[in-house]
Amino acid sequence: MAISRPVQDIIEHGNRLFTDKEPLNIHCQELAEHFYYDRADFTGSLNIGDDFAAGSFTSRAAIYRRELGDSYRTFLRPPDFFEVKALDDDRNKRSDAREWLQYATKLQRSAMYRQGAFFTRATNIGDHDHVTFGQAVLDVCPTKERNALYYKAWHFRDVAWAEDYTGAISDIHRNETCDLINVVQLFGDKVPEKLRKDVGTTPRRKIKLRHVVVPSGSYDLGYTPRKGHDWASLWVMPEEGEVLENIGRAYRGYVIPRAATVSGSQYARSPFTSIILPDARTTQAIERILLEAGEKAIDPPMLGQLDVVRSDIGLYAGGITWLDAQYDERLGEGLRPINIDTSALPHGSDMAARFDMVIREGMMRNQISLPDTSGKTAYEVRKIVEQQMRAHIPIFEPVEVEYNEPLCAETFAVMRAMGAFPVDEIPQSLQNSSIEFSFKSPIKELEDDGMRHKFIEGMELLSVAAKVDPLVAKLPNAVEISKDLLRGTGWKESWINDEKALAKASEAMDAELQAQGQAEAVGGVAAAAGKAAPMVKAMADMGQAA
């Protein structure tokens, strides 16, 4: 289908976005050359077999980037890292709601981690892009059969976007080069007939595509989108002037986590690499100078007399250098090393170590660690946890909010559009309720440990206060406290009795206590009667005698 005028306007808007983004690509190229060699193809190409780090004299900055990028998965996406919840916390406490939410969590986790979903691979690429460039581009895609989903991470170079008035990402444009045979497999008869015929002769011919996702209500797309289809997906072939797809859908598909954006721009800058880029440049210069100075100190340059040296200088083991037989050694050595002053080498090494420390601090490697709380008191553990949380929050809380949550939410939206969560199966207590996600991580585990220690610390205070006033012992709501702590440790809702079961158990306990009290009362009467029996018998005997 030929590109209509409204669609052409959308494409031209994307062209302007890519043109405006070119200076940022140059900046990202330099960042990649220092911190992420594998991504240093923003302004050029990398070929298989190339030494991606050929221009570097040290890889310390790249190593620190690798460590920080890998820590995203450790701290933010451990096994069972998310849980589906209702936005209204009161609904989460209802047993039928919690059972369905746990089912939804399990189903979504299975879809994300199934073989062929490539979730770990895509997020690993996205993590390192986010560390290096301040943003990443991930795509949550249904399979062609629409019975599963998979994830892809795209190169930031190939994607441009625009923001709406609130600062949220609206239009997304992504360029892609794809083999002709793959284009035909994806779009079938929608591909122009001439290209379909070429599949037999040139199946690996490269075709340029552009995928565009825009709010369906912002443009004239040539049709009225269905209710709930807030996004429009367009696949176009700009060079051929053809539209392969123009449909509405209920999900956007793309997840673009961003660090803090630069004022006046829709693009972010990395809080890690951008600030230490000058130090990375200086470190490369220092390492080059130290390398050259060390090489000169170990293998110094040689000075030879003209017309005296009659052969190549043999500086290798067992080498011979031939001198002119007529040369008089009293005139000086015919061949001698040039004296090199190496006294500044320690100072250069100190400079390199200092810049290494700055780069390490810029990557916040000195703040990312889990404390050892063994052998500590409850109060000490709580203080350690609070201090650790304060150190980690500036690093990982923005990532969790801008990265993990949108990724899980978009996955939920795609699965729901594929029919994974039928409305008639959702409990009535969750109807018309928004879905959110809570996340588990080592940081969250530290926080849960802190809650348990707070409980122990509070019970110690209550035990002391109860000696002054016994009424204090009635303050804790033991049932709710136990429920919250058990859920914090990962207990399933099916392991915890609901309110009806607790009420029934409470009634049984009350009945048992009442029966026990009655038994004690009857026993007391019988005992009293037993004690009175001799007296009654004596009085009866006295009556008979009278």
KOLFIKE-139905 format. One record per residue (C-alpha): residue number from 1; x, y, z; residue in three letters. Coordinates in nm, 4 decimals, padded with zeros to 6 digits, m for minus. Layout:
# KOLFIKE-139905
     n         xx         yy         zz   res
   NUM          X          Y          Z   ALA
...
***
This chain:
# KOLFIKE-139905
     n         xx         yy         zz   res
     1    00.0000    00.0000    00.0000   MET
     2    00.1400    00.3378   m00.0988   ALA
     3    00.2256    00.5878    00.1743   ILE
     4   m00.0578    00.8372    00.2241   SER
     5   m00.0003    01.2041    00.2945   ARG
     6   m00.0762    01.1783    00.6706   PRO
     7    00.1605    00.8808    00.7065   VAL
     8    00.4236    01.0667    00.5042   GLN
     9    00.3964    01.3557    00.7521   ASP
    10    00.4679    01.1087    01.0346   ILE
    11    00.7713    00.9743    00.8480   ILE
    12    00.9060    01.3245    00.7802   GLU
    13    00.8673    01.4072    01.1486   HIS
    14    01.0788    01.0998    01.2258   GLY
    15    01.3407    01.2129    00.9732   ASN
    16    01.3715    01.5438    01.1564   ARG
    17    01.4057    01.3601    01.4894   LEU
    18    01.6940    01.1518    01.3526   PHE
    19    01.8638    01.4618    01.2079   THR
    20    01.8365    01.6489    01.5379   ASP
    21    01.9819    01.3456    01.7195   LYS
    22    02.3062    01.3262    01.5174   GLU
    23    02.5153    01.5409    01.7610   PRO
    24    02.4105    01.3096    02.0451   LEU
    25    02.5246    01.0090    01.8407   ASN
    26    02.8703    01.1687    01.8166   ILE
    27    02.8801    01.2081    02.1956   HIS
    28    02.7653    00.8478    02.2445   CYS
    29    03.0371    00.7323    02.0056   GLN
    30    03.3019    00.8835    02.2313   GLU
    31    03.1397    00.7334    02.5399   LEU
    32    03.1434    00.3926    02.3767   ALA
    33    03.5095    00.4257    02.2748   GLU
    34    03.6024    00.4752    02.6395   HIS
    35    03.3440    00.2636    02.8257   PHE
    36    03.1670    00.0187    02.5916   TYR
    37    03.3812   m00.0899    02.2967   TYR
    38    03.1177   m00.3261    02.1561   ASP
    39    02.8777   m00.0344    02.1003   ARG
    40    03.1277    00.2028    01.9359   ALA
    41    02.9432    00.2054    01.6034   ASP
    42    02.7271    00.5162    01.6336   PHE
    43    02.9147    00.7016    01.3593   THR
    44    03.0866    00.4096    01.1853   GLY
    45    03.0689    00.0356    01.1552   SER
    46    03.2329   m00.2466    01.3483   LEU
    47    03.3298   m00.5545    01.1548   ASN
    48    03.3576   m00.9070    01.2904   ILE
    49    03.7195   m00.9704    01.3813   GLY
    50    03.8043   m00.6063    01.4476   ASP
    51    03.9828   m00.5180    01.7699   ASP
    52    03.7119   m00.2987    01.9174   PHE
    53    03.9523   m00.1654    02.1831   ALA
    54    04.2374   m00.0946    01.9433   ALA
    55    04.2482    00.2752    02.0335   GLY
    56    04.2657    00.2257    02.4093   SER
    57    04.5683    00.1985    02.6361   PHE
    58    04.3713    00.0835    02.9427   THR
    59    04.0396   m00.0948    02.9912   SER
    60    03.9746    00.0056    03.3526   ARG
    61    03.6833    00.2353    03.2638   ALA
    62    03.5231   m00.0388    03.0529   ALA
    63    03.5695   m00.2916    03.3344   ILE
    64    03.3974   m00.0636    03.5856   TYR
    65    03.1120   m00.0113    03.3395   ARG
    66    03.0802   m00.3868    03.3000   ARG
    67    03.0666   m00.4381    03.6766   GLU
    68    02.8007   m00.1711    03.7245   LEU
    69    02.5917   m00.2977    03.4337   GLY
    70    02.6042   m00.6544    03.5665   ASP
    71    02.4999   m00.5326    03.9116   SER
    72    02.1641   m00.4198    03.7681   TYR
    73    02.0583   m00.7813    03.7350   ARG
    74    02.2014   m00.8706    04.0754   THR
    75    02.0323   m00.5896    04.2649   PHE
    76    01.7170   m00.5330    04.0600   LEU
    77    01.6233   m00.8585    03.8898   ARG
    78    01.6995   m01.1585    04.1137   PRO
    79    01.4775   m01.4679    04.0765   PRO
    80    01.1126   m01.3822    04.1474   ASP
    81    01.1979   m01.0132    04.1281   PHE
    82    00.8423   m00.8847    04.0728   PHE
    83    00.4908   m00.9408    04.1997   GLU
    84    00.1626   m00.8307    04.0435   VAL
    85   m00.0464   m00.6265    04.2856   LYS
    86   m00.3531   m00.4038    04.2848   ALA
    87   m00.2941   m00.0328    04.3184   LEU
    88   m00.5389   m00.0295    04.6107   ASP
    89   m00.3557   m00.2154    04.8871   ASP
    90   m00.6813   m00.3038    05.0647   ASP
    91   m00.7776   m00.5243    04.7687   ARG
    92   m00.4474   m00.7110    04.7923   ASN
    93   m00.5455   m00.8399    05.1367   LYS
    94   m00.8565   m01.0196    05.0132   ARG
    95   m00.7915   m01.3891    04.9728   SER
    96   m00.9532   m01.4325    04.6283   ASP
    97   m00.7685   m01.1280    04.4981   ALA
    98   m00.4334   m01.2416    04.6311   ARG
    99   m00.4764   m01.5883    04.4844   GLU
   100   m00.5464   m01.4443    04.1385   TRP
   101   m00.2591   m01.1947    04.1675   LEU
   102   m00.0219   m01.4768    04.2580   GLN
   103   m00.1509   m01.6745    03.9598   TYR
   104   m00.0967   m01.3718    03.7321   ALA
   105    00.2545   m01.3253    03.8718   THR
   106    00.3441   m01.6881    03.8083   LYS
   107    00.1999   m01.6809    03.4551   LEU
   108    00.3798   m01.3601    03.3604   GLN
   109    00.7083   m01.4835    03.5056   ARG
   110    00.6771   m01.8046    03.3040   SER
   111    00.6177   m01.6035    02.9866   ALA
   112    00.9169   m01.3784    03.0534   MET
   113    01.1627   m01.6561    03.1332   TYR
   114    01.0494   m01.9229    02.8872   ARG
   115    01.3045   m02.0561    02.6413   GLN
   116    01.2963   m01.8338    02.3362   GLY
   117    01.1755   m01.5212    02.5148   ALA
   118    01.5338   m01.3890    02.5419   PHE
   119    01.4386   m01.1738    02.8392   PHE
   120    01.7752   m01.2074    03.0143   THR
   121    01.9720   m01.1400    02.6976   ARG
   122    01.7699   m00.8314    02.6073   ALA
   123    01.7792   m00.6827    02.9566   THR
   124    02.1520   m00.7493    02.9864   ASN
   125    02.2124   m00.5401    02.6729   ILE
   126    01.9684   m00.2788    02.7974   GLY
   127    02.1406   m00.2601    03.1372   ASP
   128    02.4781   m00.1762    02.9834   HIS
   129    02.3228    00.0724    02.7414   ASP
   130    02.1485    00.2425    03.0317   HIS
   131    02.4717    00.2672    03.2308   VAL
   132    02.6740    00.3973    02.9363   THR
   133    02.4322    00.6207    02.7474   PHE
   134    02.1640    00.6981    03.0063   GLY
   135    01.8870    00.5180    02.8179   GLN
   136    01.8031    00.1847    02.6593   ALA
   137    01.5467    00.0669    02.4061   VAL
   138    01.3703   m00.2664    02.4595   LEU
   139    01.0840   m00.4168    02.2656   ASP
   140    00.8188   m00.6539    02.4028   VAL
   141    00.6882   m00.8435    02.0998   CYS
   142    00.4213   m01.1105    02.0533   PRO
   143    00.5296   m01.3995    01.8337   THR
   144    00.3810   m01.4340    01.4879   LYS
   145    00.1452   m01.7033    01.6178   GLU
   146    00.0503   m01.4750    01.9108   ARG
   147    00.0896   m01.7594    02.1599   ASN
   148    00.4050   m01.6284    02.3314   ALA
   149    00.6229   m01.3207    02.3493   LEU
   150    00.9903   m01.2342    02.3151   TYR
   151    01.2178   m00.9408    02.3960   TYR
   152    01.4669   m00.7503    02.1834   LYS
   153    01.7117   m00.4737    02.2708   ALA
   154    01.7693   m00.2169    01.9961   TRP
   155    02.0680    00.0065    01.9320   HIS
   156    02.0128    00.3588    02.0621   PHE
   157    02.1654    00.4827    01.7366   ARG
   158    01.8659    00.3517    01.5387   ASP
   159    01.5876    00.4970    01.7560   VAL
   160    01.4532    00.8503    01.7970   ALA
   161    01.1516    00.9726    01.9892   TRP
   162    00.9502    01.2768    02.0852   ALA
   163    00.7819    01.3797    02.4104   GLU
   164    00.4335    01.5067    02.4805   ASP
   165    00.3627    01.8137    02.6910   TYR
   166    00.3958    01.6213    03.0183   THR
   167    00.7426    01.4942    02.9295   GLY
   168    00.6334    01.1356    02.8589   ALA
   169    00.7581    00.9640    02.5436   ILE
   170    00.4965    00.9754    02.2675   SER
   171    00.6212    00.9147    01.9096   ASP
   172    00.8844    00.6426    01.8640   ILE
   173    01.0696    00.5888    01.5344   HIS
   174    01.3080    00.2996    01.4791   ARG
   175    01.5130    00.2256    01.1669   ASN
   176    01.6019   m00.1322    01.0836   GLU
   177    01.7799   m00.3145    00.8020   THR
   178    01.6317   m00.6580    00.7425   CYS
   179    01.6841   m00.9427    00.4954   ASP
   180    01.4227   m00.9544    00.2198   LEU
   181    01.3234   m01.3107    00.3057   ILE
   182    01.2502   m01.2094    00.6664   ASN
   183    01.0388   m00.9156    00.5484   VAL
   184    00.8292   m01.1488    00.3315   VAL
   185    00.7934   m01.3985    00.6168   GLN
   186    00.6713   m01.1238    00.8502   LEU
   187    00.4361   m00.9354    00.6184   PHE
   188    00.3509   m01.1823    00.3411   GLY
   189    00.1312   m01.0404    00.0644   ASP
   190    00.1680   m00.6884    00.2044   LYS
   191    00.5177   m00.6774    00.0539   VAL
   192    00.5153   m00.5400   m00.3039   PRO
   193    00.4915   m00.8145   m00.5670   GLU
   194    00.8231   m00.7200   m00.7303   LYS
   195    01.0103   m00.7753   m00.4038   LEU
   196    00.8329   m01.1038   m00.3396   ARG
   197    00.9563   m01.2284   m00.6739   LYS
   198    01.3134   m01.1324   m00.5825   ASP
   199    01.3110   m01.3646   m00.2807   VAL
   200    01.4053   m01.6609   m00.4985   GLY
   201    01.7131   m01.4871   m00.6409   THR
   202    01.8281   m01.2452   m00.3689   THR
   203    01.6773   m01.3646   m00.0395   PRO
   204    01.9457   m01.1871    00.1683   ARG
   205    01.9068   m00.8518    00.0008   ARG
   206    01.8966   m00.5793    00.2653   LYS
   207    01.5730   m00.3843    00.2968   ILE
   208    01.5416   m00.0665    00.5011   LYS
   209    01.2366   m00.0566    00.7260   LEU
   210    01.1011    00.1850    00.9793   ARG
   211    00.8752    00.0954    01.2673   HIS
   212    00.6727    00.3810    01.4109   VAL
   213    00.4540    00.3732    01.7216   VAL
   214    00.2481    00.6855    01.7911   VAL
   215   m00.0572    00.7714    02.0030   PRO
   216   m00.3541    00.6757    01.7881   SER
   217   m00.5426    00.9932    01.8731   GLY
   218   m00.2631    01.2292    01.7667   SER
   219   m00.2689    01.1679    01.3903   TYR
   220   m00.5052    01.1028    01.1028   ASP
   221   m00.4232    00.7401    01.0349   LEU
   222   m00.6969    00.6818    00.7788   GLY
   223   m00.9185    00.4833    01.0178   TYR
   224   m01.0940    00.5162    01.3516   THR
   225   m00.9100    00.3124    01.6173   PRO
   226   m01.1099    00.0755    01.8337   ARG
   227   m01.1768    00.1555    02.1961   LYS
   228   m00.8742    00.0691    02.4054   GLY
   229   m00.6357    00.0883    02.1106   HIS
   230   m00.4407    00.3873    02.2335   ASP
   231   m00.1405    00.3236    02.0076   TRP
   232   m00.0890    00.2901    01.6345   ALA
   233    00.1819    00.0682    01.4866   SER
   234    00.3153    00.1513    01.1397   LEU
   235    00.5705   m00.0478    00.9402   TRP
   236    00.6905    00.1361    00.6309   VAL
   237    00.9516    00.0923    00.3587   MET
   238    01.0686    00.4521    00.3100   PRO
   239    01.2779    00.3893   m00.0016   GLU
   240    00.9988    00.1961   m00.1757   GLU
   241    00.7259    00.4296   m00.0501   GLY
   242    00.5184    00.1401    00.0843   GLU
   243    00.3208    00.0855    00.4059   VAL
   244    00.3366   m00.2723    00.5309   LEU
   245    00.1277   m00.2254    00.8446   GLU
   246   m00.0968    00.0459    00.9873   ASN
   247   m00.2969   m00.0891    01.2801   ILE
   248   m00.4130    00.0167    01.6236   GLY
   249   m00.3177   m00.1790    01.9327   ARG
   250   m00.3694   m00.1710    02.3078   ALA
   251   m00.0011   m00.1632    02.3974   TYR
   252    00.2993    00.0403    02.2877   ARG
   253    00.5465   m00.2458    02.2957   GLY
   254    00.8561   m00.0333    02.3463   TYR
   255    01.0098    00.0246    02.6877   VAL
   256    01.2603    00.3117    02.7016   ILE
   257    01.4078    00.3555    03.0498   PRO
   258    01.5812    00.6909    03.0846   ARG
   259    01.8004    00.8529    03.3441   ALA
   260    01.7493    01.2224    03.4183   ALA
   261    01.6872    01.4035    03.0903   THR
   262    01.8814    01.7077    02.9829   VAL
   263    01.6823    02.0303    03.0046   SER
   264    01.5234    02.1031    02.6683   GLY
   265    01.5862    01.7538    02.5306   SER
   266    01.3917    01.4308    02.5246   GLN
   267    01.7137    01.2350    02.5657   TYR
   268    01.8933    01.1520    02.8895   ALA
   269    02.2587    01.1565    02.9852   ARG
   270    02.4222    00.8843    03.1871   SER
   271    02.4780    00.9857    03.5497   PRO
   272    02.7816    00.7562    03.5481   PHE
   273    02.9832    00.7928    03.2280   THR
   274    02.9098    01.1511    03.1216   SER
   275    03.0508    01.3010    03.4400   ILE
   276    03.3761    01.1018    03.4271   ILE
   277    03.4388    01.1246    03.0521   LEU
   278    03.7157    01.3877    03.1059   PRO
   279    03.8841    01.1552    03.3544   ASP
   280    03.8614    00.8659    03.1094   ALA
   281    04.0280    01.0806    02.8410   ARG
   282    04.3052    01.1861    03.0817   THR
   283    04.3572    00.8276    03.1956   THR
   284    04.4119    00.7163    02.8381   GLN
   285    04.6715    00.9924    02.7889   ALA
   286    04.8502    00.9058    03.1147   ILE
   287    04.8572    00.5355    03.0325   GLU
   288    05.0009    00.6087    02.6878   ARG
   289    05.2780    00.8236    02.8385   ILE
   290    05.3562    00.5664    03.1103   LEU
   291    05.3624    00.2876    02.8558   LEU
   292    05.6061    00.4762    02.6345   GLU
   293    05.8229    00.5829    02.9313   ALA
   294    05.8333    00.2307    03.0691   GLY
   295    05.9242    00.0910    02.7301   GLU
   296    06.2069    00.3429    02.6939   LYS
   297    06.3329    00.2627    03.0444   ALA
   298    06.3394   m00.1123    02.9782   ILE
   299    06.4429   m00.0975    02.6118   ASP
   300    06.6158    00.2416    02.5704   PRO
   301    06.6820    00.3997    02.2305   PRO
   302    07.0392    00.3613    02.1019   MET
   303    07.2900    00.6222    01.9852   LEU
   304    07.5413    00.5224    01.7196   GLY
   305    07.8368    00.6971    01.5511   GLN
   306    07.7895    00.7751    01.1836   LEU
   307    07.9953    00.5499    00.9549   ASP
   308    08.0995    00.3421    01.2541   VAL
   309    07.8095    00.0970    01.2829   VAL
   310    07.8395   m00.1357    00.9840   ARG
   311    07.5341   m00.3583    01.0377   SER
   312    07.1875   m00.3636    01.1857   ASP
   313    07.1837   m00.3042    01.5605   ILE
   314    07.1341   m00.6425    01.7259   GLY
   315    06.9505   m00.5709    02.0502   LEU
   316    06.7990   m00.9164    02.0733   TYR
   317    06.9474   m01.2000    02.2787   ALA
   318    07.2727   m01.3183    02.1198   GLY
   319    07.2663   m01.0341    01.8680   GLY
   320    07.5837   m00.8887    01.7160   ILE
   321    07.6379   m00.5325    01.5978   THR
   322    07.9368   m00.4858    01.3660   TRP
   323    08.1496   m00.1728    01.3989   LEU
   324    08.4072   m00.0340    01.1591   ASP
   325    08.7430   m00.2020    01.2214   ALA
   326    08.9306    00.1258    01.1879   GLN
   327    08.7226    00.3032    01.4554   TYR
   328    08.9205    00.4175    01.7599   ASP
   329    08.7298    00.3463    02.0854   GLU
   330    08.9202    00.6307    02.2517   ARG
   331    08.6943    00.8687    02.0557   LEU
   332    08.3935    00.7315    02.2474   GLY
   333    08.1618    00.4362    02.2267   GLU
   334    08.0466    00.3619    01.8768   GLY
   335    07.7087    00.2409    02.0065   LEU
   336    07.5522    00.3258    02.3407   ARG
   337    07.2036    00.3618    02.4944   PRO
   338    07.0584    00.7054    02.5523   ILE
   339    07.0183    00.7743    02.9226   ASN
   340    06.6483    00.8092    03.0130   ILE
   341    06.5328    00.9913    03.3270   ASP
   342    06.2755    00.7636    03.4917   THR
   343    06.2389    00.9586    03.8134   SER
   344    05.8909    01.0824    03.7129   ALA
   345    05.7483    00.7321    03.6612   LEU
   346    05.6255    00.6956    04.0236   PRO
   347    05.4511    01.0340    03.9965   HIS
   348    05.2813    00.9202    03.6755   GLY
   349    05.1720    00.5982    03.8439   SER
   350    05.0235    00.8003    04.1314   ASP
   351    04.8304    01.0141    03.8812   MET
   352    04.6975    00.7027    03.7104   ALA
   353    04.5876    00.5573    04.0460   ALA
   354    04.4158    00.8839    04.1401   ARG
   355    04.2192    00.8993    03.8154   PHE
   356    04.1355    00.5317    03.8518   ASP
   357    03.9816    00.6093    04.1920   MET
   358    03.7796    00.8958    04.0410   VAL
   359    03.6440    00.6720    03.7659   ILE
   360    03.5577    00.4060    04.0208   ARG
   361    03.3716    00.6611    04.2338   GLU
   362    03.1965    00.7956    03.9238   GLY
   363    03.0682    00.4447    03.8586   MET
   364    02.9643    00.4317    04.2272   MET
   365    03.1435    00.1031    04.2739   ARG
   366    03.2428    00.2087    04.6249   ASN
   367    02.8746    00.2290    04.7260   GLN
   368    02.7475   m00.1006    04.5856   ILE
   369    02.7884   m00.3746    04.8423   SER
   370    02.5811   m00.5809    05.0820   LEU
   371    02.6775   m00.5470    05.4483   PRO
   372    02.7496   m00.8390    05.6781   ASP
   373    02.5042   m00.8160    05.9686   THR
   374    02.6039   m01.1381    06.1451   SER
   375    02.6757   m01.0976    06.5129   GLY
   376    02.5076   m00.7557    06.5288   LYS
   377    02.2340   m00.6469    06.7651   THR
   378    01.8897   m00.5565    06.6322   ALA
   379    01.9628   m00.1876    06.6750   TYR
   380    02.2990   m00.2140    06.4962   GLU
   381    02.1465   m00.4105    06.2085   VAL
   382    01.8713   m00.1516    06.1640   ARG
   383    02.1243    00.1311    06.1489   LYS
   384    02.3427   m00.0591    05.9006   ILE
   385    02.0419   m00.1312    05.6800   VAL
   386    01.9286    00.2308    05.6888   GLU
   387    02.2755    00.3492    05.5935   GLN
   388    02.2972    00.0958    05.3104   GLN
   389    01.9543    00.1928    05.1803   MET
   390    02.0528    00.5589    05.1737   ARG
   391    02.3639    00.4677    04.9720   ALA
   392    02.1749    00.2494    04.7216   HIS
   393    01.8582    00.4522    04.6678   ILE
   394    02.0173    00.7222    04.4444   PRO
   395    02.1601    00.4474    04.2228   ILE
   396    01.8850    00.1899    04.1934   PHE
   397    01.5527    00.3523    04.2843   GLU
   398    01.5337    00.5578    03.9588   PRO
   399    01.6239    00.2439    03.7632   VAL
   400    01.3513    00.0435    03.9349   GLU
   401    01.0902    00.3123    03.8702   VAL
   402    01.1935    00.3967    03.5130   GLU
   403    01.3065    00.0505    03.4016   TYR
   404    01.1693   m00.2508    03.5892   ASN
   405    00.8190   m00.1191    03.6425   GLU
   406    00.7529   m00.0103    03.2792   PRO
   407    00.9063   m00.3350    03.1549   LEU
   408    00.6757   m00.5475    03.3706   CYS
   409    00.3746   m00.3256    03.2979   ALA
   410    00.4316   m00.3434    02.9213   GLU
   411    00.4694   m00.7205    02.9419   THR
   412    00.1388   m00.7404    03.1303   PHE
   413   m00.0288   m00.5191    02.8671   ALA
   414    00.1015   m00.7306    02.5768   VAL
   415   m00.0062   m01.0544    02.7453   MET
   416   m00.3485   m00.9098    02.8200   ARG
   417   m00.3881   m00.8051    02.4559   ALA
   418   m00.3012   m01.1645    02.3610   MET
   419   m00.5818   m01.2940    02.5855   GLY
   420   m00.3693   m01.4164    02.8761   ALA
   421   m00.5859   m01.2551    03.1467   PHE
   422   m00.9554   m01.2870    03.0513   PRO
   423   m01.1795   m01.0363    03.2236   VAL
   424   m01.4285   m01.3019    03.3346   ASP
   425   m01.1528   m01.4802    03.5310   GLU
   426   m01.0540   m01.1737    03.7305   ILE
   427   m01.2143   m01.1733    04.0794   PRO
   428   m01.4860   m00.9194    04.1422   GLN
   429   m01.2736   m00.7623    04.4140   SER
   430   m01.0165   m00.6659    04.1465   LEU
   431   m01.2566   m00.5439    03.8806   GLN
   432   m01.1818   m00.1864    03.7666   ASN
   433   m00.8602   m00.1895    03.9674   SER
   434   m00.5316   m00.0679    03.8265   SER
   435   m00.2377   m00.3075    03.8337   ILE
   436    00.1019   m00.2215    03.9767   GLU
   437    00.4156   m00.4196    04.0484   PHE
   438    00.6176   m00.4621    04.3642   SER
   439    00.9770   m00.5713    04.3312   PHE
   440    01.2135   m00.7896    04.5270   LYS
   441    01.5841   m00.7253    04.5415   SER
   442    01.8728   m00.7508    04.7880   PRO
   443    01.7908   m00.3928    04.8861   ILE
   444    01.4290   m00.4888    04.9520   LYS
   445    01.5459   m00.7909    05.1488   GLU
   446    01.7568   m00.5604    05.3641   LEU
   447    01.4491   m00.3472    05.4186   GLU
   448    01.2450   m00.6548    05.5182   ASP
   449    01.5203   m00.7571    05.7577   ASP
   450    01.5008   m00.4082    05.9014   GLY
   451    01.1255   m00.4505    05.9553   MET
   452    01.1786   m00.7769    06.1405   ARG
   453    01.4421   m00.6194    06.3608   HIS
   454    01.2093   m00.3253    06.4264   LYS
   455    00.9453   m00.5745    06.5407   PHE
   456    01.1926   m00.7427    06.7777   ILE
   457    01.3080   m00.4046    06.9061   GLU
   458    00.9469   m00.2954    06.9573   GLY
   459    00.8608   m00.6124    07.1503   MET
   460    01.1548   m00.5474    07.3804   GLU
   461    01.0172   m00.1995    07.4535   LEU
   462    00.6673   m00.3389    07.5105   LEU
   463    00.7930   m00.5998    07.7573   SER
   464    00.9539   m00.3263    07.9644   VAL
   465    00.6528   m00.0932    07.9431   ALA
   466    00.4104   m00.3764    08.0333   ALA
   467    00.5761   m00.4016    08.3721   LYS
   468    00.4603   m00.0461    08.4387   VAL
   469    00.1132   m00.0864    08.2877   ASP
   470   m00.0138   m00.4346    08.1855   PRO
   471   m00.2494   m00.2700    07.9316   LEU
   472    00.0521   m00.1983    07.7076   VAL
   473    00.0752   m00.5705    07.6290   ALA
   474   m00.2587   m00.5377    07.4425   LYS
   475   m00.1222   m00.2798    07.1905   LEU
   476    00.0222   m00.5150    06.9217   PRO
   477   m00.2127   m00.6639    06.6626   ASN
   478   m00.0306   m00.9965    06.6584   ALA
   479   m00.2306   m01.1449    06.3689   VAL
   480   m00.1677   m00.8567    06.1272   GLU
   481    00.1964   m00.8254    06.2328   ILE
   482    00.2517   m01.1952    06.1690   SER
   483    00.0780   m01.1780    05.8305   LYS
   484    00.2894   m00.8835    05.7114   ASP
   485    00.6144   m01.0413    05.8268   LEU
   486    00.5298   m01.3782    05.6719   LEU
   487    00.4422   m01.2158    05.3401   ARG
   488    00.7668   m01.0245    05.3571   GLY
   489    00.9558   m01.3522    05.3843   THR
   490    00.7836   m01.4794    05.0681   GLY
   491    00.5044   m01.6923    05.2084   TRP
   492    00.2306   m01.7713    04.9579   LYS
   493   m00.1210   m01.6568    05.0365   GLU
   494   m00.2396   m02.0190    05.0317   SER
   495   m00.0087   m02.0850    05.3265   TRP
   496   m00.1900   m01.8252    05.5402   ILE
   497   m00.5438   m01.8809    05.6677   ASN
   498   m00.7964   m01.6223    05.5524   ASP
   499   m01.0303   m01.4231    05.7780   GLU
   500   m01.3044   m01.6866    05.7671   LYS
   501   m01.0665   m01.9627    05.8711   ALA
   502   m00.9252   m01.7449    06.1484   LEU
   503   m01.2766   m01.6567    06.2703   ALA
   504   m01.3715   m02.0252    06.2725   LYS
   505   m01.0537   m02.1143    06.4614   ALA
   506   m01.1227   m01.8326    06.7071   SER
   507   m01.4738   m01.9642    06.7686   GLU
   508   m01.3372   m02.3141    06.8252   ALA
   509   m01.0829   m02.1784    07.0720   MET
   510   m01.3528   m01.9828    07.2546   ASP
   511   m01.5752   m02.2913    07.2688   ALA
   512   m01.2888   m02.5007    07.3996   GLU
   513   m01.2103   m02.2447    07.6670   LEU
   514   m01.5776   m02.2205    07.7593   GLN
   515   m01.6086   m02.5974    07.7822   ALA
   516   m01.2962   m02.6095    07.9911   GLN
   517   m01.4385   m02.3431    08.2208   GLY
   518   m01.7653   m02.5322    08.2582   GLN
   519   m01.5790   m02.8522    08.3323   ALA
   520   m01.3801   m02.6780    08.5978   GLU
   521   m01.7019   m02.5366    08.7455   ALA
   522   m01.8713   m02.8790    08.7528   VAL
   523   m01.5598   m03.0288    08.9018   GLY
   524   m01.5678   m02.7653    09.1722   GLY
   525   m01.9317   m02.8428    09.2539   VAL
   526   m01.8615   m03.2160    09.2688   ALA
   527   m01.5623   m03.1612    09.4890   ALA
   528   m01.7695   m02.9432    09.7197   ALA
   529   m02.0423   m03.2057    09.7231   ALA
   530   m01.7891   m03.4734    09.8063   GLY
   531   m01.6592   m03.2666    10.0922   LYS
   532   m02.0142   m03.2049    10.2216   ALA
   533   m02.1286   m03.5669    10.2007   ALA
   534   m02.0000   m03.6767    10.5478   PRO
   535   m02.1667   m03.3756    10.7073   MET
   536   m02.4985   m03.4509    10.5338   VAL
   537   m02.4791   m03.8151    10.6440   LYS
   538   m02.4078   m03.7159    11.0047   ALA
   539   m02.6992   m03.4741    11.0085   MET
   540   m02.9271   m03.7484    10.8696   ALA
   541   m02.8134   m03.9909    11.1381   ASP
   542   m02.8787   m03.7291    11.4014   MET
   543   m03.2315   m03.6790    11.2666   GLY
   544   m03.3047   m04.0507    11.2763   GLN
   545   m03.1798   m04.0776    11.6373   ALA
   546   m03.4064   m03.7987    11.7432   ALA
***
